Every structure is written in C-alpha cells, then in structure tokens.
Amino acid sequence: MAVLRLGLFVALHHALRQGSSSVCHPALPAALLGARRTKKTWPVSFPQEEIRKRLTPMQYHVTQERGTESAFAGEFTHHKDEGTYACVVCGAPLFSSNAKFDSGSGWPSFFDLVKEESVTLSDDFSYGMHRVETTCSQCGAHLGHLFDDGPRPTGKRYCINSASLAFESKDTASSTPSSTAEGGAASSSVSDGNTEL
C-alpha cells in the first residue's frame, strides 16, 4: 500500500511540475483519485436550495459536502429507542435499531442494513488512507463509512453521522421520520481532524 501511495504522489508531482492544467496524470486510475457518482445520477434528487432550507447547517455539511460531525456530539450516538433510522435528506429507511450497537467510536454504529440495497459503497481515499464511504442509495447523501471490525453475525460496522439520520420510532411507525431535534446534530461542531468517519 505504501508503494501505491508513493506512486500516486510521484505521478501527481510529475503532472504538476510539467505545468499541466490537469492534476490528473493519465496513468492514474479514476478510483485512486476518489472518483464517484455525482448527485445527478441518483434515483431521487432535490434542488440544492431546497436541501439548504430543509436541513440544518450540520446536516447539509455532512450529507452534501461529505463532512463529519464531532465524535460523541451527535443526537443518535447514545440513542436507545426502538425504530428505524432513515436518510435525513430523502427519508429512505437505512438501519433498524435492532442492528445498532455501541462501538465506542463516538458515532452511531450498526452491524446491518434494513435492506442490502439501502446503502451504496464507494472507495474513499481522502486523508491519505483508504476507507469505504457509505451513501444513501436513493439520493446520494453521505452517511459515514463502513469498517470490517463489527460484531457477529456480519462483522461489519457502519459508522454513521447522526446528522445524516432521521429516526422513526416503532411507536409512531405510521408517521413521517423526524429530523434531528433541538440540541442534536445541528449543534454539533465540525470535526477537528478526527477522520474515522
């Protein structure tokens, strides 16, 4: 992996030194540069001005700008109610409270999805490391990251920002998922360098 990373930096340095208007060296695969789907290719889309009006600044930062809320600051980190966690942008069901566990990471963690198709996975090479980004498969909202250190039976840990989630209580399953409450993700500060998510 270190050789691959070194090769990436050498190729970028070479491209920049050549005075190229493009930072992308032709020999670098798109996956190494973090290429991913654009918002326009998702099944559900919303105008950005509508999303800005509907979401808190933190929800917008996390879901639309691939941000991360501070560890232990999110509304759903220690949330124990029974129900379903949905995408805060489009309302698609993502996780059941039955799959939630305390990973100690500071973000809500789940070992399984409501449906396998609920989340789209993509390679994330930000911060000089490889992680697997999770996004809502319906609207493309950034949720968090997937790690292979979760509990049985899946061994997966979906490490998710509270700001990307809405919660529908089992008791009020017929109502619309609620967005974050006062004092929740909206009051969280932007991460100061913690890059687990």
C-alpha positions as CSV (number, residue, x, y, z in Angstrom):
1,M,0.0,0.0,0.0
2,A,2.9,2.4,0.8
3,V,4.3,1.8,-2.7
4,L,0.9,2.6,-4.3
5,R,0.7,5.8,-2.2
6,L,4.2,6.8,-3.1
7,G,3.5,6.2,-6.8
8,L,0.4,8.4,-6.6
9,F,2.3,11.2,-5.1
10,V,5.2,10.9,-7.6
11,A,2.7,10.9,-10.5
12,L,0.9,14.0,-9.1
13,H,4.2,15.8,-8.5
14,H,5.3,15.0,-12.1
15,A,2.0,16.2,-13.6
16,L,2.2,19.5,-11.6
17,R,5.9,20.0,-12.5
18,Q,5.0,19.6,-16.2
19,G,2.7,22.7,-15.9
20,S,-0.3,20.6,-16.8
21,S,-3.6,22.3,-16.5
22,S,-5.0,19.0,-15.2
23,V,-3.7,17.5,-11.9
24,C,-4.7,14.0,-13.1
25,H,-1.9,12.0,-14.7
26,P,-3.3,9.8,-17.5
27,A,-1.8,6.7,-15.9
28,L,-3.7,7.2,-12.7
29,P,-7.0,5.2,-12.5
30,A,-10.0,7.2,-11.5
31,A,-10.6,5.1,-8.4
32,L,-7.3,6.3,-6.9
33,L,-8.4,9.9,-7.3
34,G,-11.6,9.3,-5.4
35,A,-13.9,9.3,-8.5
36,R,-17.5,8.6,-7.6
37,R,-21.1,9.1,-8.8
38,T,-22.4,12.6,-9.0
39,K,-25.7,13.8,-7.3
40,K,-27.3,13.9,-10.8
41,T,-27.2,10.1,-11.2
42,W,-29.1,9.2,-8.0
43,P,-32.8,8.0,-8.3
44,V,-34.0,10.8,-6.1
45,S,-32.7,14.4,-6.3
46,F,-33.6,17.7,-4.8
47,P,-32.7,21.3,-5.7
48,Q,-29.7,22.4,-3.6
49,E,-31.7,25.5,-2.4
50,E,-34.5,23.2,-1.1
51,I,-32.0,21.0,0.7
52,R,-30.3,24.0,2.3
53,K,-33.7,25.3,3.6
54,R,-34.8,21.9,4.9
55,L,-31.5,20.8,6.6
56,T,-29.6,22.3,9.5
57,P,-26.1,23.6,8.6
58,M,-24.5,20.5,10.1
59,Q,-26.9,18.1,8.2
60,Y,-26.1,19.9,5.0
61,H,-22.3,19.8,5.7
62,V,-22.4,16.1,6.4
63,T,-24.7,14.9,3.7
64,Q,-23.9,17.2,0.8
65,E,-20.2,18.2,1.5
66,R,-19.1,14.8,2.8
67,G,-18.4,16.3,6.2
68,T,-18.1,14.6,9.7
69,E,-19.6,15.7,12.9
70,S,-17.5,15.6,16.1
71,A,-17.3,12.3,17.9
72,F,-19.8,11.8,20.8
73,A,-21.7,15.0,19.8
74,G,-24.4,13.6,17.6
75,E,-28.0,13.2,18.6
76,F,-28.2,9.5,17.9
77,T,-24.8,8.4,19.4
78,H,-26.4,7.1,22.6
79,H,-30.0,6.8,21.3
80,K,-31.7,3.6,22.5
81,D,-35.3,3.9,21.2
82,E,-36.7,1.1,19.0
83,G,-37.5,2.1,15.4
84,T,-35.9,2.8,12.1
85,Y,-33.1,5.2,11.1
86,A,-33.7,6.8,7.8
87,C,-31.8,9.2,5.5
88,V,-32.4,12.8,6.7
89,V,-32.4,14.0,3.1
90,C,-34.9,11.7,1.3
91,G,-36.4,9.6,4.1
92,A,-35.2,6.2,2.7
93,P,-35.0,3.6,5.5
94,L,-31.4,2.6,6.2
95,F,-30.9,0.9,9.6
96,S,-33.0,-0.8,12.3
97,S,-32.4,-0.1,16.0
98,N,-32.1,-3.9,16.4
99,A,-28.8,-3.6,14.4
100,K,-27.4,-0.6,16.4
101,F,-24.6,-1.2,18.9
102,D,-22.2,0.8,21.0
103,S,-18.8,0.7,19.2
104,G,-17.2,3.2,21.5
105,S,-16.2,5.2,18.4
106,G,-18.4,8.3,19.2
107,W,-20.7,7.8,16.2
108,P,-23.9,5.7,15.8
109,S,-22.8,2.2,14.7
110,F,-24.8,-0.5,13.0
111,F,-23.9,-4.1,12.1
112,D,-26.5,-4.5,9.3
113,L,-28.8,-2.6,6.9
114,V,-32.6,-2.7,6.6
115,K,-32.1,-3.8,3.0
116,E,-28.8,-4.6,1.3
117,E,-29.7,-2.0,-1.4
118,S,-30.2,0.8,1.2
119,V,-26.6,2.0,1.0
120,T,-24.1,2.4,-1.8
121,L,-20.5,1.8,-1.1
122,S,-17.5,3.6,-2.7
123,D,-13.8,3.8,-2.2
124,D,-12.7,6.9,-0.3
125,F,-9.0,7.9,-0.4
126,S,-9.3,11.2,1.5
127,Y,-6.8,12.0,4.3
128,G,-4.2,9.7,2.7
129,M,-5.9,6.5,3.6
130,H,-8.4,4.0,2.1
131,R,-11.9,3.8,3.6
132,V,-15.2,2.7,2.3
133,E,-17.7,5.5,2.1
134,T,-21.4,4.9,2.7
135,T,-24.0,6.9,0.9
136,C,-27.8,6.7,0.7
137,S,-28.6,4.7,-2.4
138,Q,-31.6,6.8,-3.2
139,C,-30.3,10.4,-3.0
140,G,-26.5,10.0,-2.6
141,A,-26.3,11.7,0.8
142,H,-23.0,11.0,2.6
143,L,-23.7,8.9,5.7
144,G,-20.3,7.8,7.0
145,H,-18.0,4.8,6.5
146,L,-18.0,1.0,6.7
147,F,-15.4,-0.9,8.6
148,D,-14.8,-4.7,9.0
149,D,-14.5,-4.6,12.8
150,G,-18.1,-5.0,13.8
151,P,-19.8,-7.7,15.8
152,R,-21.3,-11.0,14.6
153,P,-23.2,-12.1,12.6
154,T,-21.9,-9.6,9.9
155,G,-18.6,-8.4,11.2
156,K,-19.5,-5.0,9.7
157,R,-19.5,-1.6,11.4
158,Y,-21.5,1.1,9.6
159,C,-20.1,4.1,11.4
160,I,-22.7,6.8,10.6
161,N,-23.0,10.5,11.3
162,S,-26.1,11.4,13.4
163,A,-26.6,14.4,11.2
164,S,-27.3,12.2,8.2
165,L,-30.1,10.3,10.0
166,A,-33.7,10.9,10.9
167,F,-35.5,8.5,13.3
168,E,-38.9,6.9,13.1
169,S,-39.9,5.4,16.5
170,K,-41.5,2.0,16.5
171,D,-44.4,3.5,18.4
172,T,-45.1,6.1,15.7
173,A,-44.3,4.0,12.6
174,S,-47.2,5.4,10.6
175,S,-45.8,9.0,10.9
176,T,-43.1,10.6,8.8
177,P,-39.5,10.2,10.1
178,S,-38.5,13.1,12.3
179,S,-35.4,15.2,11.6
180,T,-32.9,16.0,14.3
181,A,-34.2,17.6,17.4
182,E,-33.0,20.8,19.0
183,G,-29.6,20.4,20.5
184,G,-28.8,17.4,18.3
185,A,-26.7,17.3,15.2
186,A,-27.4,21.0,14.4
187,S,-25.4,22.0,17.5
188,S,-22.5,19.6,16.7
189,S,-19.3,21.3,15.7
190,V,-17.4,20.3,12.6
191,S,-14.8,17.6,13.2
192,D,-11.4,19.0,14.1
193,G,-9.3,16.3,12.3
194,N,-10.8,13.1,13.7
195,T,-11.1,11.1,10.5
196,E,-12.7,7.8,11.5
197,L,-15.9,8.5,9.7
